Amino acid sequence: MDSRYNKRKGMTLLELIAAMAIFMVLVGALMVGTNNALISWREASSRSRMMGQGRAALGFIRADLLKATAITNNFELIEEGISGPMESLPHSLRPNRATFDLYDATPSRVEWASEGRVTWRLASTNNTTVLARDMIHTDGRERTTEMLEGVVNLRFEAVWEGSDGEAVSEISTNSLPAMIDVTLSMVTPQVLKQAIRINDETKKNDYIERHTYMLTSRIVYPEARLPLLTIITNMVTLKGRVFDGNRSEELLLDDVDFVVSGGLAETAPHIDSDTGEYRLEARQTARPLRITPKAPTGRSGRFTPPWRVWRPAAGSKRDADFVWRQSDLAISGKVTIGSAGGRPLEGALLDFPMAGQVFTDEKGEYSIGVDRGWPYSGERVGVTPVHPRYPQSDYPDSHFVAIGGSGAFHNYYNLSDNETGQDYYWVPPDLVITGQVRCAHPCNVGLQGVTVYARGDGSEVSTRTTDGGRYSLKIPFGWSGLVEAKWRWDVSGSDSDEGVGECLRSFSSQRFFSFENLEESVVAEFEWHPTAVISGEVWRVNFETNSLPLTYTLYSNCMDKVEIPSVIYTNAAGGIVGEVYPKTDSPVTNGTYALTLPHHWYHNYGYRLLLYINPLTSLSNGLHGVYVPEYAQFAEVPRQSIVTNFTWIPCEIEVSGVVTNAAGGVVTNQSLAFLSNCIAVAPTNSVTYMVLTNISETATTVIDGVTNITAGVTNYLPLAVFGETGNTRYPPPITVNAGMVLYNGTTAFAFESGEVAVAERLWVETNINGAFTNWVSYGWSGAIWPYGERGERFTPPVVFVQGVTSNLIRSFEIIDNIETIDNID
């Protein structure tokens, strides 16, 4: 039969078994793939839920921080110890908790953010860590809420100085920072379940870290919420450990002392026997601190690093560790000031190449460990200190001397034994005391020519202030003594010249600056106070008769004031600066007065030194009279206290009248002179001018280049004053004494003596009604003389009065078109 019709039907047993195996493999693969897909879907879904829950929890934290307030003046960030996956992290990444006050003006229905104190932290469970919120309400109720599982890290970082400031993770402060960064690290429950099955802790932590997700948020507070002294009471901490040898061996030193220099620390550094950490606390406003560990007793070596500089303004700092490196040999010595036996020099820096650097301690001693064969280079190495404040590069006069060495250096080569007694002494530079002597008055003028003395250490140096009141004195380093200033007017500077006034320390009542062992240049500034006093008595003339001698009594009911007038400040060249010094005055009490001389008398120029009693500006201006002398004028400033007396001459009799013209009209601004004790006036031909004047009653004027005062004072003396040259209105004065006959080229005047006659004003003018008024003393005699500046004639040309005892009225009339007066009856 044809073979084509002899085919086998079905499958052999072997083929059937193979087919079934292939089918089972395919089904298994399908099942595994489906299961993995299901697991991946579950993980993605869990991760999405976790991220959503994390964002919600972060939103709650943010809401609390935005409602933070300062009820109890406390905002804290505290790092916490934690076990588990985060234990291996450095301190800079470990979790911390935040505690702060909370206030919500509009709390929610579920009382989520009511008033009280809240803490956000991590709480540990058997298998994971939980984000927790502790709330202590103001009414005492407490509530803890577990917000979210699977949170492995919660970290707060505060910044006080803006976005570029350094973050702080541990602090206790009295106010809110400028901003807070919050970081939330989470893992899904599935990852935690998988991690539990991993026995190797390293692999477990790596697995969790790979599956950790982070969320962050920044809370920025308005600038207005920051007080001016935000961080003045903030306490920050520096922490670290001191290792003996390699850090990996975890051997700690617990008998190490520290030296702290620079800023002010609140606590001395010490090592905690339980944790092995040293701790140093300071306020956040403190200056930078340098902390230097001392070598353990009886051991040679050095620390790495040799010191640390900590800036408290940057906040707390952890892991500021030191490592002790044991050495075979040691180099040690001492650094002093001035000589081998001088005072110790603390803080000098010595640099040992390839070994390290070291500072001298409070005893001036230093020690550093090196290995045998140092400095290893095969060449000699010289070492010399560097002063902490006076490096030789800036102060060439200062230098070190190596005792037993070569100049400033101790030299080292292939060291094989300890080198002790490697001492130095420092030759310091000269120091200077500088400053300024100023007037204590608000004008603050620097005083030239004041002598400044520095007395101490058995010697004395002095100098005189230059323009602007500045001075400089050179003194030796370490000088002790007193500095004082005296304003001596004796050019020779003799001690017999007690000077004027008193120089006191600025803003103090002490005369001296006292210095002890000066080690840096200083500033000593003084203020000068005037101390001289003008005092005296004020007497009153008793007029029963105008014949000499008169009787006097103390003017006990005087209500006037003794004044030194105001002046315009000028400099030595006569230039007007523009400041007006106010007047100085003193009331007259029970007939006496006392007035401290004004400061500007001693350091100003260009005016007369006047003292007077001015009834026109005092309480007695309802009375009429004259003070004699009219004023006291001083040729130079009194150096010591002086006495000047005044006499009040009452002028109680009124003399009045009018001046009219030929038509009967009134004449205004007509000048009339009251010449006391004048018995005759004899005119001459060629009348040009005649001046009877006094101290200016109007504005400040300039006479012969000298600025005159605005005195506001009338000449009350019975004197005639003539002008021969220059300004005819305000000439240099010529005094006319009683009993004299004067002739000034135009008019002759005869006076008699033996009687007292005083007119309140020498010169009066008619008002808009043509009237004039003056007041004279009891029994006054003299002449009332109208003066024609343009040659006018008057009738009568002069009125003579003899012994007037009651009010008097006299009038004059101008006669027109008459050029000269031939004779006077």
Beta strands, then each sheet from edge to edge (+ up, - down):
strand 1: 68-69
strand 2: 75-79
strand 3: 96-102
strand 4: 116-124
strand 5: 129-137
strand 6: 142-149
strand 7: 151-159
strand 8: 171-173
strand 9: 179-186
strand 10: 213-220
strand 11: 235-244
strand 12: 258-262
strand 13: 270-271
strand 14: 277-283
strand 15: 289-293
strand 16: 301-304
strand 17: 308-310
strand 18: 322-326
strand 19: 329-337
strand 20: 349-352
strand 21: 356-359
strand 22: 365-370
strand 23: 381-383
strand 24: 399-402
strand 25: 410-412
strand 26: 424-427
strand 27: 431-439
strand 28: 451-456
strand 29: 459-464
strand 30: 470-475
strand 31: 481-486
strand 32: 502-505
strand 33: 513-515
strand 34: 522-523
strand 35: 526-529
strand 36: 533-542
strand 37: 551-554
strand 38: 561-564
strand 39: 567-570
strand 40: 576-581
strand 41: 584-587
strand 42: 592-596
strand 43: 609-613
strand 44: 625-628
strand 45: 632-634
strand 46: 642-643
strand 47: 646-650
strand 48: 653-660
strand 49: 671-676
strand 50: 678-683
strand 51: 702-703
strand 52: 706-707
strand 53: 741-743
strand 54: 747-751
strand 55: 763-765
strand 56: 771-776
strand 57: 780-786
strand 58: 793-795
strand 59: 799-804
strand 60: 808-809
strand 61: 812-815
sheet 1: 1+ 3- 2+ 8-
sheet 2: 1+ 3- 4+ 5- 6+
sheet 3: 7+ 9- 10+
sheet 4: 13+ 14- 11+ 18+ 16-
sheet 5: 12+ 15- 17+
sheet 6: 22+ 19- 26- 24+
sheet 7: 20+ 21-
sheet 8: 23+ 25-
sheet 9: 30+ 27- 34-
sheet 10: 30+ 27- 35- 32+
sheet 11: 29+ 28- 31+ 33-
sheet 12: 37+ 36- 42+
sheet 13: 37+ 36- 46-
sheet 14: 37+ 36- 47- 44+
sheet 15: 41+ 38- 43+ 45-
sheet 16: 39+ 40-
sheet 17: 56+ 48- 60-
sheet 18: 56+ 48- 61- 58+
sheet 19: 55+ 49- 57+ 59-
sheet 20: 50+ 54- 53+
sheet 21: 51+ 52-
end
